[in-house]
Amino acid sequence: MRGFWLKIEEKISQSLVWALDNHPGKLLGTSIGFILGLLFVTLGFWRTLVLVLFAVIGFVLGKRQDEHKDLSAWVEKTFNKY
């Protein structure tokens, strides 16, 4: 029985590698759509929207940090316009 599950696991791994190599955008888009659909069903629209908003903010801040850009200057410029 263990051999059966190893074969299944190997087939799934090969399929995922093939999909990542040949169709990365479709795989990413489908995965994001599936996760957002689950969140809408379990949390509701507004809670999901807030969660996605915080995820996007975290992504932007992390990306700036990875690119070694001055985070404090960006925050100051963005929020002190008035």
DSSP file (Angstrom, degrees, kcal/mol; ACC not computed):
  #  RESIDUE AA STRUCTURE BP1 BP2  ACC     N-H-->O    O-->H-N    N-H-->O    O-->H-N    TCO  KAPPA ALPHA  PHI   PSI    X-CA   Y-CA   Z-CA
    1    1 A M     >        0   0    0      0, 0.0     4,-1.5     0, 0.0     3,-0.2   0.000 360.0 360.0 360.0 -35.5    0.0    0.0    0.0
    2    2 A R  H  >  +     0   0    0      1,-0.2     4,-1.9     2,-0.2     5,-0.2   0.880 360.0  56.0 -63.9 -37.7    2.9    2.4    0.8
    3    3 A G  H  > S+     0   0    0      1,-0.2     4,-2.0     2,-0.2    -1,-0.2   0.856 102.7  56.4 -61.4 -36.0    4.3    1.9   -2.8
    4    4 A F  H  > S+     0   0    0      1,-0.2     4,-2.0     2,-0.2    -1,-0.2   0.932 108.3  45.9 -61.2 -47.1    0.9    3.1   -4.2
    5    5 A W  H  X S+     0   0    0     -4,-1.5     4,-2.6     1,-0.2    -1,-0.2   0.835 109.5  54.9 -68.8 -32.7    1.0    6.4   -2.3
    6    6 A L  H  X S+     0   0    0     -4,-1.9     4,-2.3     2,-0.2    -1,-0.2   0.894 108.4  49.1 -65.2 -39.2    4.7    7.0   -3.3
    7    7 A K  H  X S+     0   0    0     -4,-2.0     4,-2.3     2,-0.2    -2,-0.2   0.908 112.0  48.3 -65.2 -41.2    3.7    6.6   -6.9
    8    8 A I  H  X S+     0   0    0     -4,-2.0     4,-2.4     2,-0.2    -2,-0.2   0.929 111.7  49.6 -62.9 -45.8    0.8    9.0   -6.5
    9    9 A E  H  X S+     0   0    0     -4,-2.6     4,-2.4     1,-0.2    -2,-0.2   0.897 111.0  49.8 -61.1 -40.9    3.1   11.5   -4.7
   10   10 A E  H  X S+     0   0    0     -4,-2.3     4,-2.4     2,-0.2    -1,-0.2   0.902 110.5  49.6 -65.7 -41.3    5.7   11.2   -7.5
   11   11 A K  H  X S+     0   0    0     -4,-2.3     4,-2.3     2,-0.2    -2,-0.2   0.905 111.7  48.5 -64.0 -42.4    3.0   11.8  -10.2
   12   12 A I  H  X S+     0   0    0     -4,-2.4     4,-2.5     2,-0.2    -2,-0.2   0.924 111.7  49.6 -64.6 -43.8    1.7   14.9   -8.4
   13   13 A S  H  X S+     0   0    0     -4,-2.4     4,-2.4     1,-0.2    -2,-0.2   0.920 111.5  48.5 -60.9 -44.7    5.2   16.3   -8.0
   14   14 A Q  H  X S+     0   0    0     -4,-2.4     4,-2.4     1,-0.2    -1,-0.2   0.890 111.5  50.6 -63.0 -39.2    6.0   15.7  -11.7
   15   15 A S  H  X S+     0   0    0     -4,-2.3     4,-2.5     2,-0.2    -2,-0.2   0.905 110.7  48.3 -66.3 -41.7    2.7   17.4  -12.6
   16   16 A L  H  X S+     0   0    0     -4,-2.5     4,-2.6     2,-0.2    -2,-0.2   0.906 111.8  48.9 -66.0 -41.4    3.4   20.4  -10.4
   17   17 A V  H  X S+     0   0    0     -4,-2.4     4,-2.2     2,-0.2    -2,-0.2   0.925 112.4  49.1 -63.2 -43.6    6.9   20.8  -11.8
   18   18 A W  H  X S+     0   0    0     -4,-2.4     4,-2.5     2,-0.2     5,-0.3   0.922 112.3  48.1 -60.6 -44.5    5.6   20.6  -15.3
   19   19 A A  H  X S+     0   0    0     -4,-2.5     4,-2.7     1,-0.2     8,-0.3   0.897 111.5  49.9 -65.0 -40.4    2.9   23.2  -14.6
   20   20 A L  H  < S+     0   0    0     -4,-2.6    -1,-0.2     1,-0.2    -2,-0.2   0.877 114.9  44.5 -65.8 -36.5    5.4   25.5  -13.0
   21   21 A D  H  < S+     0   0    0     -4,-2.2    -2,-0.2    -5,-0.2    -1,-0.2   0.892 127.2  26.6 -73.0 -40.2    7.7   25.2  -16.0
   22   22 A N  H  < S+     0   0    0     -4,-2.5    -3,-0.2    -5,-0.2    -2,-0.2   0.761 135.3  19.5 -98.8 -28.7    5.1   25.5  -18.7
   23   23 A H     X  +     0   0    0     -4,-2.7     4,-2.1    -5,-0.3     5,-0.2  -0.389  63.5 150.6-141.6  59.5    2.2   27.6  -17.2
   24   24 A P  H  > S+     0   0    0      0, 0.0     4,-2.5     0, 0.0     5,-0.2   0.881  77.3  50.4 -65.4 -37.0    3.4   29.5  -14.1
   25   25 A G  H  > S+     0   0    0      2,-0.2     4,-2.8     1,-0.2     5,-0.2   0.914 111.6  47.2 -66.4 -42.8    0.9   32.4  -14.6
   26   26 A K  H  > S+     0   0    0      2,-0.2     4,-2.5     1,-0.2     5,-0.2   0.908 113.5  48.6 -64.7 -41.6   -2.1   30.1  -14.9
   27   27 A L  H  X S+     0   0    0     -4,-2.1     4,-2.3    -8,-0.3    -2,-0.2   0.924 114.6  44.9 -65.5 -44.3   -1.0   28.1  -11.9
   28   28 A L  H  X S+     0   0    0     -4,-2.5     4,-2.7    -5,-0.2     5,-0.2   0.932 114.8  48.1 -65.3 -45.6   -0.4   31.2   -9.8
   29   29 A G  H  X S+     0   0    0     -4,-2.8     4,-2.5     1,-0.2    -2,-0.2   0.906 113.1  47.6 -62.2 -42.5   -3.7   32.8  -10.9
   30   30 A T  H  X S+     0   0    0     -4,-2.5     4,-2.5    -5,-0.2    -1,-0.2   0.908 112.6  49.5 -65.1 -41.8   -5.7   29.6  -10.2
   31   31 A S  H  X S+     0   0    0     -4,-2.3     4,-2.4    -5,-0.2    -2,-0.2   0.923 112.5  46.5 -64.0 -44.9   -4.1   29.2   -6.8
   32   32 A I  H  X S+     0   0    0     -4,-2.7     4,-2.8     1,-0.2     5,-0.2   0.919 113.2  49.9 -64.3 -42.9   -4.8   32.8   -5.8
   33   33 A G  H  X S+     0   0    0     -4,-2.5     4,-2.4    -5,-0.2    -2,-0.2   0.906 111.2  49.0 -61.3 -42.3   -8.4   32.5   -7.1
   34   34 A F  H  X S+     0   0    0     -4,-2.5     4,-2.3     2,-0.2    -2,-0.2   0.928 113.1  46.5 -63.6 -45.5   -9.0   29.3   -5.2
   35   35 A I  H  X S+     0   0    0     -4,-2.4     4,-2.4     2,-0.2    -2,-0.2   0.924 113.2  48.8 -64.7 -44.3   -7.6   30.7   -1.9
   36   36 A L  H  X S+     0   0    0     -4,-2.8     4,-2.7     2,-0.2    -1,-0.2   0.897 110.0  52.8 -62.9 -38.9   -9.6   34.0   -2.3
   37   37 A G  H  X S+     0   0    0     -4,-2.4     4,-2.2    -5,-0.2    -2,-0.2   0.924 109.8  47.8 -61.1 -44.6  -12.7   31.9   -3.0
   38   38 A L  H  X S+     0   0    0     -4,-2.3     4,-2.5     1,-0.2     5,-0.3   0.908 111.8  50.3 -61.9 -41.5  -12.2   29.9    0.2
   39   39 A L  H  X>S+     0   0    0     -4,-2.4     4,-3.3     2,-0.2     5,-1.0   0.915 109.4  50.8 -64.4 -42.3  -11.6   33.1    2.2
   40   40 A F  H  X5S+     0   0    0     -4,-2.7     4,-0.9     3,-0.2    -1,-0.2   0.918 113.5  45.5 -59.2 -43.1  -14.8   34.6    0.8
   41   41 A V  H  <5S+     0   0    0     -4,-2.2    -2,-0.2    -5,-0.2    -1,-0.2   0.901 123.2  33.6 -69.0 -41.0  -16.8   31.6    1.8
   42   42 A T  H  <5S+     0   0    0     -4,-2.5    -2,-0.2    -5,-0.2    -3,-0.2   0.874 133.5  22.6 -86.0 -38.0  -15.3   31.2    5.3
   43   43 A L  H  <5S-     0   0    0     -4,-3.3     4,-0.3    -5,-0.3    -3,-0.2   0.760 101.7-122.0-101.6 -28.3  -14.7   34.8    6.3
   44   44 A G     X< -     0   0    0     -5,-1.0     4,-1.7    -4,-0.9     5,-0.2  -0.293  35.9 -69.2  99.7 167.7  -17.1   36.9    4.2
   45   45 A F  H  > S+     0   0    0      1,-0.2     4,-2.4     2,-0.2     5,-0.1   0.936 125.4  43.4 -63.5 -53.1  -16.4   39.7    1.8
   46   46 A W  H  > S+     0   0    0      1,-0.2     4,-2.3     2,-0.2    -1,-0.2   0.886 114.4  48.6 -68.9 -40.0  -15.2   42.5    4.1
   47   47 A R  H  > S+     0   0    0     -4,-0.3     4,-2.3     2,-0.2    -1,-0.2   0.899 113.2  48.8 -65.5 -38.6  -13.0   40.4    6.3
   48   48 A T  H  X S+     0   0    0     -4,-1.7     4,-2.7     2,-0.2    -2,-0.2   0.908 109.8  52.2 -65.3 -41.2  -11.4   38.9    3.2
   49   49 A L  H  X S+     0   0    0     -4,-2.4     4,-2.3     2,-0.2    -2,-0.2   0.913 110.7  47.1 -61.3 -43.8  -10.9   42.4    1.7
   50   50 A V  H  X S+     0   0    0     -4,-2.3     4,-2.4     2,-0.2    -1,-0.2   0.913 112.1  50.8 -64.0 -42.8   -9.2   43.6    4.9
   51   51 A L  H  X S+     0   0    0     -4,-2.3     4,-2.0     1,-0.2    -2,-0.2   0.915 111.8  46.7 -61.5 -44.2   -7.0   40.5    5.0
   52   52 A V  H  X S+     0   0    0     -4,-2.7     4,-2.5     2,-0.2    -1,-0.2   0.895 110.2  54.3 -65.7 -39.8   -5.9   41.0    1.3
   53   53 A L  H  X S+     0   0    0     -4,-2.3     4,-2.4     1,-0.2    -2,-0.2   0.932 110.2  45.6 -59.5 -46.9   -5.3   44.7    2.0
   54   54 A F  H  X S+     0   0    0     -4,-2.4     4,-2.5     1,-0.2    -1,-0.2   0.864 111.5  52.9 -65.7 -35.3   -2.9   43.9    4.8
   55   55 A A  H  X S+     0   0    0     -4,-2.0     4,-2.3    -5,-0.2    -2,-0.2   0.907 110.1  47.8 -65.5 -40.9   -1.2   41.2    2.8
   56   56 A V  H  X S+     0   0    0     -4,-2.5     4,-2.6     2,-0.2    -2,-0.2   0.913 111.7  49.6 -66.7 -42.5   -0.6   43.7   -0.1
   57   57 A I  H  X S+     0   0    0     -4,-2.4     4,-2.5     1,-0.2     5,-0.2   0.924 111.9  49.0 -61.1 -44.1    0.7   46.3    2.4
   58   58 A G  H  X S+     0   0    0     -4,-2.5     4,-2.5     1,-0.2    -2,-0.2   0.889 110.8  50.7 -62.6 -39.4    3.1   43.7    3.9
   59   59 A F  H  X S+     0   0    0     -4,-2.3     4,-2.7     2,-0.2    -2,-0.2   0.934 111.2  47.5 -63.0 -46.7    4.2   42.7    0.4
   60   60 A V  H  X S+     0   0    0     -4,-2.6     4,-2.2     2,-0.2    -2,-0.2   0.927 114.5  45.9 -62.9 -45.4    5.0   46.3   -0.6
   61   61 A L  H  X S+     0   0    0     -4,-2.5     4,-1.9     1,-0.2    -1,-0.2   0.908 114.5  48.0 -65.1 -41.2    6.9   47.0    2.6
   62   62 A G  H  X S+     0   0    0     -4,-2.5     4,-2.5    -5,-0.2    -2,-0.2   0.881 109.9  52.7 -65.8 -38.2    8.8   43.7    2.4
   63   63 A K  H  X S+     0   0    0     -4,-2.7     4,-1.9     2,-0.2    -2,-0.2   0.910 109.1  49.1 -64.2 -42.4    9.7   44.4   -1.3
   64   64 A R  H  <>S+     0   0    0     -4,-2.2     5,-2.4     1,-0.2    -1,-0.2   0.894 111.5  49.9 -63.6 -39.0   11.0   47.8   -0.4
   65   65 A Q  H ><5S+     0   0    0     -4,-1.9     3,-1.4     1,-0.2    -2,-0.2   0.912 109.5  50.9 -65.2 -42.7   13.1   46.3    2.4
   66   66 A D  H 3<5S+     0   0    0     -4,-2.5    -1,-0.2     1,-0.3    -2,-0.2   0.843 108.4  52.0 -63.0 -34.1   14.5   43.6    0.0
   67   67 A E  T 3<5S-     0   0    0     -4,-1.9    -1,-0.3    -5,-0.2    -2,-0.2   0.367 113.5-120.9 -85.3   6.0   15.5   46.3   -2.5
   68   68 A H  T < 5 +     0   0    0     -3,-1.4     2,-0.3     1,-0.2    -3,-0.2   0.832  58.9 153.9  57.6  36.8   17.3   48.1    0.3
   69   69 A K      < -     0   0    0     -5,-2.4     2,-0.7    -6,-0.1    -1,-0.2  -0.695  57.3 -95.7 -92.2 149.6   15.2   51.2   -0.2
   70   70 A D     >  -     0   0    0     -2,-0.3     4,-1.4     1,-0.2     5,-0.1  -0.519  37.9-171.0 -70.4 109.4   14.8   53.6    2.8
   71   71 A L  H  > S+     0   0    0     -2,-0.7     4,-2.5     1,-0.2     5,-0.2   0.885  80.9  53.6 -70.5 -41.0   11.5   52.5    4.3
   72   72 A S  H  > S+     0   0    0      1,-0.2     4,-2.4     2,-0.2    -1,-0.2   0.874 107.6  50.9 -66.0 -37.0   11.1   55.5    6.7
   73   73 A A  H  > S+     0   0    0      2,-0.2     4,-2.6     1,-0.2    -1,-0.2   0.900 111.3  48.6 -66.2 -39.5   11.6   58.1    4.0
   74   74 A W  H  X S+     0   0    0     -4,-1.4     4,-2.6     2,-0.2    -2,-0.2   0.927 112.4  47.4 -65.8 -44.8    8.9   56.4    1.9
   75   75 A V  H  X S+     0   0    0     -4,-2.5     4,-2.5     2,-0.2     5,-0.2   0.921 113.9  48.1 -62.1 -43.9    6.4   56.2    4.8
   76   76 A E  H  X S+     0   0    0     -4,-2.4     4,-1.6     1,-0.2    -2,-0.2   0.926 114.4  45.6 -62.5 -45.6    7.1   59.9    5.7
   77   77 A K  H  < S+     0   0    0     -4,-2.6    -2,-0.2     1,-0.2    -1,-0.2   0.884 115.7  47.1 -65.1 -39.3    6.6   60.9    2.0
   78   78 A T  H  < S+     0   0    0     -4,-2.6     3,-0.3    -5,-0.2    -2,-0.2   0.901 122.1  31.4 -71.4 -42.7    3.5   58.9    1.6
   79   79 A F  H  < S+     0   0    0     -4,-2.5     3,-0.3     1,-0.2    -2,-0.2   0.535 111.2  61.8 -99.7  -6.5    1.7   59.9    4.8
   80   80 A N     <  +     0   0    0     -4,-1.6    -1,-0.2    -5,-0.2    -2,-0.1  -0.289  61.0 121.4-112.5  46.9    2.9   63.5    5.3
   81   81 A K              0   0    0     -3,-0.3    -1,-0.2     1,-0.2    -2,-0.1   0.695 360.0 360.0 -79.8 -19.3    1.5   65.0    2.2
   82   82 A Y              0   0    0     -3,-0.3    -1,-0.2     0, 0.0    -2,-0.1   0.420 360.0 360.0-109.5 360.0   -0.6   67.6    4.0
